[in-house]
Structure formats: C-alpha cells, structure tokens
C-alpha cells in the first residue's frame, strides 16, 4: 500500500536549486514539497561559493542581512600565482550590487538558512530521508513521483515535478531526456589544509606552475584546496603515496609545505569527477530539470551553484501564475529553458576553453609557463579586473526578484 500526497509542485533534491525554488514558490503562496534523500545537509566538499548575483537576489527578498549572520568568509579580489609571481586578476568591489564580494559559506549553512526561511510558510514541506525513485506518468504526462521514505512508499501527485537532484539525477533518465557530454580533460582532488596567519594570504588564490594547478579558498582557520589532475589520474596519485602528494603541494605553493604535513592520509583527499554536460531538452509534459540535473558545470570559476540558483529564481518567476492555477503548459517549460540555456552554454564554453587552453597545458608543461598576455594586462590595469568580476560574480543574464 502506498500513501498518496497532493502538492502544487514536487521538487526532487534539496540542494541549492531545489531549496531556493521551494522557498520562492512557498513565498508565492504555492503548495510545494521538497524531497531530500539524506537525513541532513552535512556533507563535505560541496560547492560553498555564494556569488554577488545570488546575494543581490537575497537583498531583493529582504534576506541578505540574516544570511550574512551565518558563518562565512569574504573574497573581494582574486589573484593568480604563476611561476612564483603574483598577478591580480579579479576585483569584485566595484560591482553594482549590495554585496561586492563572493561569500564562502558551508553549503549546509546555506541550505539550512533557506530551509529555515521556507518553513515560515505553512504551504512549504521539506521531507528529509525521502528519495524520488520513479516518475508517475499518465498518458504521456508526468504527474508526480513514486518516492520511498524508510519502509513507506509515497505516491506524490503534482502538476509539475522539478528535478533538482544533481548531475547524477535519477529522474532525468526516467524522463527520457538526452544528455550532451561536452567532455573535460581534468578531475579535481579536494582537501583541507590548516590556515595560519603567517601564511600571509587572506584572499582565495590560484597557484600554477609547470606540472600542476592548485586553488586555495580561505575558509577562516583552514584552506579548502582543489588540486587539478588529469582526467582519470586519481588512482595514479594514490599509488604514488602521501609523501609525493605533500611534495606536489609544496612545489605549487611553497609556503604551504608545512601545512601539507597535516594531511594524515590520502583518505582525507576526496575526488571530484569533473563533468561538463547539458540536456538537449530540459522538459517534457509536467516535468522540468534545472541546475546540475540540466547542466553539469566544471568547478572552474566556482559558478555551478550560482547558475543552479539563477535557474531556480527564473523558474519561480516564470511559472508563478501557472502554478497558482495548477496547470503548467509545456510552452512555459520551454520558456524556462530558453531563458536559462544560453547562460549555461556561454559558461560551459568558457570553462572548456579554460580547460583546454590554460589548465590542462600547465599539467603537461615543463620549465616555466608562459604568462598569457591577458593575465599581464589585468594585473597592470586595475580597472580591467572589473570585467572578469562581472563574468564570475554576476554571470551572463543574472536573475532578479521583483515578485513581491
């Protein structure tokens, strides 16, 4: 026997896109149910970047002040260490937004914040430890999901089901949507290093030398680090052992050599399989995929979460009237894709370019790297640093909230 539930919108996945969409729909007075398969949001090495464009929407919603009370670190500028020299390349402080910086906040803090705000609305339901397993389909139209919660089977009916269940989406293949793989020549190894004041660095930085690329994100008392490796090279790195891994870090960022000794085991190093892919069509009758379920992004620029959140904002704004009356025509789902597909394509094209022309060549290089003329120009002309700040901090086609 299954338990039947009726809702105005069923969202599979309680990540950034799912929680933002759930909050915004509930704020609009729409009955919304968010399904999250885990018992909590506490998972390491999830994307922790909240971009100025997202914080601008929080400002427009009246939530920014409360959001910034949560633990976070600010990054106002980004520099690149290349061949041991420092080049300033990004400056967020001139952006025309309320928060002129990138906020690094543990993703569970951000998701808890959205959940707390959403629970203030009686028409919002968050079902933890609930997995969306299959689509409910009636005469070709998706009308909800089969879900499991412990030993209970739930039959959740809704005029719209939204897949926000990430790059390994369960519902996307169930909907029969075609995924286009763009390919990525790199993977990333995530780990933490203790951060000491004597390191002399406060901003988030990239370190590039022949043979490697390391990114360090300031998380207060530790650096969250991303070491770029060739696609499929994780097993080789682990076979080389812990000491070789520590030496690789010290080669790229000598001042972190002592900090690398804090890595007790390679079990502390987590691998991210980098994907760059997107759906050819994001929807079918009664169903829509957004965020990573629609377009998996590379970690280059840390913009994946930003794009997912922007998808959610656009979806809530575009579909509000249809969800209010409980009927969402396919033409409106197509409108959402048309609105958000172009930013995803532009961003992925830039990421693929960075993979192929900047990051991957550095992994194979020997001796000193050539410093790209653009990096030199950004360092020499401070005003030009505002351009990459817009590209990263706002992105193509930033969304706004004027709904209420």
N, C-alpha and C positions, 0 to 999 in steps of 0.2 A: 504494500500500500504506500502511496506517495501523498505528501502534503501539498496542497495547492495554494499558491500565493499569487495575488494580483498586485501589480505595481505599474506606475506610469512610465518608468524607464528602468531597465535592468542593466547594470554595469558590471561586467566581469573583470575583476582586477582592481585592487586597492592601492595601486601605485600613484605617482603624481598626476597622470592624466585622469585616472578613474576617480580619485578623491576630489580633484578640482572640479570635474564635471558634476559629480554628485553634490558637492557644496552649491555650485551655481544653480543647478536645477532645483534643489530644495529651496534655495533663496527665492526662486521664481514661483514657488508655490506648487511645484510638480512633485508628485509622489515618486520617490526614487529609492532603489535598493542597490547597494554596492556589495558585491561578493568578493571576499578576500580569503584565499585558501590557507594562509598562515594564521597562527594564533596572535601574532603581534607584528609590528613593523621593524623589529630589531634585527637588521641584517647588515653586516659589514660590507664595505667596498661597493656600495651603491652610489650612483651619482649624487654628489652633495652640493652641486652648484645651483644657486638661485640667481638668475640674471636680472639686470636692471629692468628689462621689459616686464618680467613677471612681477617684480616688486612694484612697478608702476600700476599694474592692474590691482594688486593688493591695496595700493594707495587709493585708487578709484573706488574700491569696495569698502574703504574705511578700516582696513585690517592691518595696514603696514606697521603702525606703532606697536600693536600687540605682537605681530610677527617678529619684529626686531628685538623683543624682550626674550625670545628664545636664544639659547646659546649659539653663537655664530662668530665667524671671523670675516673681516672685510678685506677685499683686494681691490685697490683703486688703480693699480698700474701693473703691467706685466713686462718682464724683461726676459731676454734670452742670453744665456752664457754660451758662446760659440768659440771654440778653440781657446777657452780660458778668458776671453774678453767679454764684457757685458754690453749688451745693446738694449736700450729701452725702446719698446715697440708698440705698447698699448697704453692709453690713458683714458680711463672711464670718467674722470672728474668733470668733464665738460658736457656730458650727455644731458639732454633736455628732459630729465626725469627726476622723480622725488628722491630716489636712492642712486647715487652716482658711483656705484661700486658693485662688484659681484660678492654675494654673501655665500660663504661656505658654512653650511648647516647640515648636521647629520640628517640623512633622509628621514629617519624615523621621527625626528623632531618636527620636520615639515609636515609629514603625513599626520602625526598626532595633532598638530595645530589645525590642519584642515578638518580632521575628524571632530575635534572639539567644537569648532565653529559650526560645522554642519549639524551636529547633534542639537544645536539650539533650535532647529526647525523640526516640528513634530512629524513632518512628512518625509524625513530622512531616516533610512535604515541601513546600518552597516552590519553585515553578517560575517563575522570572522570565522575562520576554520570551515569555510564553505567553498567548495570547489565547483565551478561551472564545468560540467562534463560533456554535455551534448546539447545541440540546438533542438528546440521544439519547432517543427515545421508543419504548416497546414496549407496544402495546395500551393506549394512553392514559396510561401511567405514565412519568414521566421517570426514566430510569435512568443518567443521566450527561450528558456533553457531548462534542461534537467540538471539539477545540482545535488551534491551529496554533502551532508553535514554529520560527521560521525557515522552512525548506522541509519541515519534518516535519509530518505530520498525526497527531494523537493521538486515540485513542478511549478516553475515560476513563469507566469504569463505576463507579457508586456507588449505594448505596441511598438517598442523599439528596444533592441538589445545592442549594447555597445561593447565591443571587445577592447579592453584596455589591459589585456593580460600579457603584454610584453612581446619580445622578439621571438620567444618560443611559444607563442599563442596556441592554445588548444582549440579555440573557436574559429580562428582564421581558416585552417584547413577544413574544418567541419562545414564552413560556409562555402567551400569550393572556390576560394579566391586565389588568383595566380600571383605568386611572389617572384619578383625580378631580382636576381642576385647581381650586384654591381662588383662584388669582389673586394678583398682587402689583403694586401701583402704582409700585414703585420698583426701581431697579437700584443697584449699588454699584461704585465705582471704587477699586481697591486700589493703593497706592503706599507708598513709604518716604520718610521724612524723617530726616535726621541728628538725633540727640538730644544736647543739650548740658546740662551740669549747671545752667547759668544759666537754663534754661527754668523751673526752679523747680517742676516737676511730676515726680512719680515714679509715681503710680498711673495706671491706664488711665482715660480720661475721654471724655465726650461733649461736643461744643460745638454748641449750637443757637442760631441767630438766624433772623430772617425771611429766607427765601431759601435756607437750607441747613442741613445737619446733618453734622458731621464727628466721627468716632470715632478716638481715638489710643490705641494699645496699646503699652505700654512693653516694648521688646524689647532693653533694655540700651543699646547705643550707637546705636539708631535707634528711631523711632516707626513702627510698622506702622499705616497710616492707611486709613480707609474713608470715602469721600465719597459720601453718598447723593444720587442724582439721580432724576428722574422716569423711569419705565419708557420705554425706547427713546430716551433723550436723549443717549446716548453720542456719536452722530455729531455732534450739535449742539455738544457740549462740545469735541470735537476740532476742529471747524471754527472755533470761537471762538479757538483757539490757546493756546499755552503761557502767555503773559503773563496772559491772562484767567483761566486755571486757577490760576496762582500768586496772583492777586488774590483769587480766591474763597477760597482757604485763609487768606490774611491777614485777610480780612473775618471769617471764622468764629473764627479763633484768632490774634489779632494778634501774639502772642509767637512764632509760628511763621513769620512773614512772611519773615525772613531764611533760615530753613531751607528754605522753599519754593523758593529760588533754586537749591537743589541738584538739583531736577528738571531734567535736561538736555533731556529730550524727552518728549512725550506717549506715546512708545513705552514709557516706564518705567511708564505707568499701565495697569493691567490691569482689564478689565471683568468683573463677575460678573452674569450674568443671574439675577436673584432669582426663585426659584420657590417656591411653596407648593402641594404636591400630595401625594396619598397613594393607595395602592392600595385598591380596594374589597375585594378578597380578596388576601391575601399568598401564597397557596399553591395548589398542585394536587398530585396524587399524585406523590410523590418529589421535590417542588420547593418551596423556600421563599425568599422575598425579605425581606431585613431592611435596616436602615439607610437610607441615601438611596435605595436601589433600591425601598424600600417607602414612604418618606415624605420628600420633599424639603422641607427647612426653610429659612426665611429666616435671614439672619445676625443678626437681632435677638436679642440675648442671648447669641449665640455658642454656642447649645446643641445645634446639629445633631450635632456629633461626640459629645457626651455621650449623646444619645438613641441614636445608632448603636451605641455601646459597650454601653449598657444592653441593647439588643436582643440583642447577641451573648452577653452574660452570661446573660440569661434563656434564650436558645436552648440554650446548652450545658448549663445546669442541667436544663431541662425534658426535653430529648431524650437525655440521657446513657444511660439504661437501654435505650432503643430502639436507639440507635446501637451500643451494646455487642453487641447480638444481631443487628445488621444488618437490621433491619426497622422502618420508621418509619410507623406508621398515620397516615392523614390527620387523624384526630381529635387527634393530638398536635400536628400542624402548626397546626391550628385553635386549640389551646390557647396556642401561642406568640403568635399574632395577638391572641387575646383578652387576653392578659397585657400586650402592648405597644401595642396600638392606642389604648387610652384615653390613655396619656401623650402619644402623638403628636397626637391630636385636641385635647387640652387645650392643649398647647404651640402648635399651629398657630392655634388660636382666639385665644390671647393675642397672637401675632405679628400676625395680621390686624387685631386691634383696635389694636395699636400703629402699624401702617402707616396705617390709615385715620383714627385719631383724634389721633395725635401727630406722626408723622414727615412724612407727606405734606402735611398742612395747613401745616406750617412751610415747606415748599418754595414754597408759593404765597402766603405771608403777606407783608405789607408793614408797616413800622414795628416796634414792639416786640411780642414774643409775649406772650400771657397765660400766666402761670405756673400750671400746674394745681395745684389745692388739694392733691392727693396729694403732689406734689413738695415743696411747702411743709411739709406735715405730716412727711414723712420727714426733712427737714432739721432740723426743730425738735424732733423726738422721737427721739433716737438708738436707743432700744430697738426702734422700729418698723422700722428698717433691717434687722433680722434676718429680716423676712418676705420681702422680695424676695431676700435672700441665700439663703433656703431654696428659693425658686422657681427661681432661676438655678443655684445651686450644687448642689442636690440634685435638683430637678425632681420632677414627680409620679411616684410609685411608683419610688423608687430601688431598684436591684437589689443583692443581696449574694451573696457566695460562701461557702457552707458545705460545699462538695462533698467536701473532703478536709482 
